[in-house]
Each structure stands twice: as structure tokens, then as C-alpha cells.
Amino acid sequence: MIYAVGDLDAADKRFSERFGLASVPGGRHRGWGTANRIIPFGTSYLELVAVVDSAEAGASDFGRAVLEAVAQREQLVGWAVATDDIEPIARRLDLEVTPGSRRRPDGSTLSWRVAGLSRAMEAGALPLFVQWDGPSGFHPGAAAAQHRSTPRGIAWIEVTADERRLREWLGDCDLPLRIAAGRPSLAAVGIGTADGEVVVR
């Protein structure tokens, strides 16, 4: 889940105080004009993203989506489905696979490949697909964070969308979706915690 914010440090404090969920430093996205902090849940995570270079962000699909979202309000701006084999998905949907990376706080590089980024950022309700490269311990969800409320992972994802189109895009993915009719958007995400469910919109 990708949440666009105006200031990463302020968002870190707000999520910690309001939900008991702590974030850890992520890094700078080369070529996208953005940087992030990660709220890890184990095998999944919520990504806080802010623009750090407006010119660079304006020239990338991802950066533009964050810029446009924050101009209205801080909000969910996109989501990703992880896969271990991105090439067949890209062929099925006629998508280009592109690499991405960022430097981790310890100096190592986290790298990945994505498919469907531009379509996902345009359509709102459609996820992009991501394949993580490197050791499993590098996965953003595996980071150690000092949560006050122990997270149990993503409980559900609420989107407004054409359900047939979304199901065709997802293929065989089995996800806890709540789908409503309306203008395509990622409406909300429910996060299970030891103290109850947290809803982020």
C-alpha cells in the first residue's frame, strides 16, 4: 500500500501516535523524485511516500501521482501485488517490466522489477506488480520497527472499480478485496493489529 504524504517525519509521528504503528527509514527512489518510510507488517507493509525533487517527480509516472495526490490531501495513492515470477504477468497483460532501486540506510541497495506502474497510477484501483530481487531479509515488510500495537498484516483492501476489469487484471491473485462501483480509486485498507483493526484512507 502506498500512502502519499507531504512530510515523511510528520507522517511517521502521526501514524505512531494515532495507530501505534511505527515506520523505519526507507530511501530515495532514483528517477522518481520521491523518498519513503516503511511501516512493516512482516510479509507486507504500508509505504509512506513524499516528493523530494518536484522536477524529477513531475517527469515520472510514480512521482506525478504522488505530487497530484498530495496537492489535494495526504491519501492512499496506489498498491502493489508481489510476485515471484513477473514475466508471465507482464506478457499476459502486455506490460513492460522495468527495474527500480533505492539505497537502504545501511548502504546496501534494494532492487526490484515492476510491471504496470503507469497503468496503476492512472487507473487508481489497479495494482502494479512487483518482484523483489535479493535476499528475503531485504523485503521492506521484514524490517524491524518499534510498534506500540503489533501489526498482523493487511486484513482487507477496499477499491471502487469495474470488478470484471479488476479481476482480469489480477488474474489468479487471491486477495481480501472489497469492491464497490464508482470512479476507480483505492479507497481504504484495513490493517489487523493486536489492539483491533486500523483503517487507513
N, C-alpha and C positions, 0 to 999 in steps of 0.2 A: 504494500500500500504506500502511495506517495502523497505526502501532505505538504502543500506549498505554504511557506511562511516568509515573513518579511525579515526576521532576525532569528538566527539559529539559537543563540544563547537565551533570548527571551522565550522562545518556544520550548526549549529544554526546561526552563524553570516552570513554565505554565503547565506542561504535561506532568511534571513531577508533583507539583502542588495540587493539581486538580484530580489527577487519576492515579497517582502513586507510581507512575511509570517513568523510569529514568532512561536517558539516552547517553550514548557514547559518541565521541568524535568519529566522523567518517572521513571525509576528504574532499578534494576538489575534483570535479568532473572535467577532464581535459576536452576542450572543444565544445562544451555545452554551456559554459559560463555560470555554472552552478556549483554549490558545495552542499554537503549533507551532514546530518547526525542520524544515528541509528537507534531505534528503540527495539531491542532484540527480544524475540519470544522463543528462541530455540531453533526451530526449523523455518520460522517465518519472522517477519519484522515489519515495523512501520518506519518509513523513511521521512525525516523532516528535511525539506529541500528549500534552499534560498538562492537567489541570484546574487553572484559576487562580481560579475562583469556583464553589465547590461548590453554592451555592443556584441560580445561573444554570444550571450544568451539569445539575443534577437536574431542571430544567424543560424540557430539550431532549432529543430522541432521541439526538443525537450525543453530547452531554455525559454523559448517563446511561450510554451504552455504554462510554465511557472510564472513568467512575467505577467501574462494575461490573467491568471488566476489571482495572484496577489494584488493586482490592480483593483479587483473587486473586494476580496476579503481573503483571509487565510482559509484554506479549504483543501479537501481531497482533490487531487488533480489527475490521478491515474493509478493503475495497478498492474502487477506483473504475475505471470504464471511461470513457475520454474519447470524446467525440463532437463533430462539428461541426454536428449537427442534432438537438437533444434532443427537439423537439416530437413527431416521429413515434414515437419510442421511448415517450414518455410516453403517447401515445394508444393505442399497441398494448397496453401493459400497464396502462392505466387508472391512471396515476400523475399526481400533481400536480407541476408544475415550480415550484421555489422558489428565490429568489435568495440568494446569500451573498456576503460580502466580508470582507477584512481589510486593515488598513493595513500597507504594506510598510515596512521600515526606512528607506527613503529618503523616506518621507512620502506616496508615491503609494498609490493604492488598487487592490488586486487584487480583481476581482469574477468571479463565476461563477454558473451556474444548475445545480441538481441535481434529479434525479428518482429516486425510490425510496429515499430516505435512511432513512426509518423502517423499511421492509421489510428493507433491507440490514442495518441494525443489529440487528434482531430475529432474522433468519434466519442470520446468520453467514457462510454460504457464498455468498450472493448479493451481487453488487457493486451499488453505486449508480452512476448515470450522471451525468457532469459535462460541461458545456460551458463553456470558459473564454472570458471576454469581454476585449477589449482587445488590445494589441499582443502578438505572439508572444514577444517578449523578456520579457514578464511571466510566462510559464508557469513554474511552480515548478521544473520539471526543467531549465530553461535557466540557472539561477543558477550562478555561478562558485564552486567550492569547492576547497579545497586538499587533495584526496585523496592519500593515500600510495599507494593501489592504484587505478589508473584503472578506473572502472566502465564496463562495456559494456552495461548495461541489464538488465532483468528477463529471466531465462532461462526460468523456469517458475513456475507458481503451483499449489500443492497445496491442494485443498479436499476435505472429506468432505461428501458431498451426495447427494441424489437426482439422478442425472445427467440424467434426462429433464426434470425441473423446471428445473434449472440451464440446460440448453441452450435451453429455451423462453424463459427469462428473458433470456438473452444474444442470442437471435435470430441474426443473421448475423455476429456478432463472431467473429473467428478469433484465439484466444488460446492460448498454450502451457500448457494445463491438464493437471494430473494429478488425476484424480477417483477417490476411494475411497468405499465405502459407510460410513455411520456417522452419528453425530449431526452436524448441519450445523455446519461451522466452517471458518474459514480456517486451515489447518494450518501452512503454511510457504510461503516464497518463496525462490527461488534467484536470486541476483544474479551475473551474469558480471563478472569483473574481469580485468585483465591478469595477475594472480597466481593465477588459479583462481576457482572458484565459491565464493561465500559463501552460507550458508543461514541464514535468519532465521526463527525460530519464535515 
